[in-house]
């Protein structure tokens, strides 16, 4: 049986990038790229499921402080390759506020996600190049993650899908699903936050928690307007035609 959301006890936002129609025919393959949240709660049953599902490697986008707080259980797991490809090693810049208490997330502040995503694509081209290069060359299924599997993971997911010809509407829809799957995670996060900082009451409707379709649409439109498209952007990051062809061969299954 093939899944969109994987039935894992230790991940709430782990799901397939397989099954999306591709321009020119075919669909994205299942069991190739799996996006997820932090793998710090995986169980023995989860690891067994992932092995049976064909996963051979994990790529973690979190920086050093995040890894220290919630270590990836893939790092020492038998039968899995483990790669780190941090977007940045300092605390996530868009999850903090100027002059705020150290370690205090900006859940109650305005976050313009589309601007942040565009900023990351502009400033972190080496990360994009190195991450996709790792994922293209892994022989088997790959799980890739950040903290919640929403933002950094969402950017890489969108680049993977768009680069092989998945329609923008489907790519945006894939991004939006995180808000549904993270509802339980966010409820717990809100409870802790509001207990620790009751003077700054946050709610589930704050932009910090949202995956509005306009966020991802704006990012993809920026790549189209600025570079001519996602593949042209990936060329600007340092990926060549051969690597993008290899990605397509790995990720796309043509139907008869």
Secondary structure as UniProt FT lines:
FT   STRAND          15..16
FT   TURN            18..19
FT   STRAND          21..22
FT   TURN            23..24
FT   STRAND          27..28
FT   TURN            30..31
FT   STRAND          33..36
FT   HELIX           44..52
FT   TURN            53..54
FT   STRAND          55..60
FT   HELIX           64..69
FT   TURN            73..76
FT   TURN            78..79
FT   STRAND          81..84
FT   HELIX           93..95
FT   TURN            98..99
FT   TURN            102..103
FT   TURN            107..108
FT   HELIX           113..123
FT   HELIX           125..137
FT   STRAND          141..145
FT   HELIX           152..163
FT   TURN            164..165
FT   HELIX           168..176
FT   HELIX           178..181
FT   HELIX           183..196
FT   TURN            198..199
FT   TURN            204..205
FT   HELIX           207..209
FT   HELIX           213..227
FT   HELIX           230..237
FT   HELIX           241..251
FT   STRAND          252..253
//
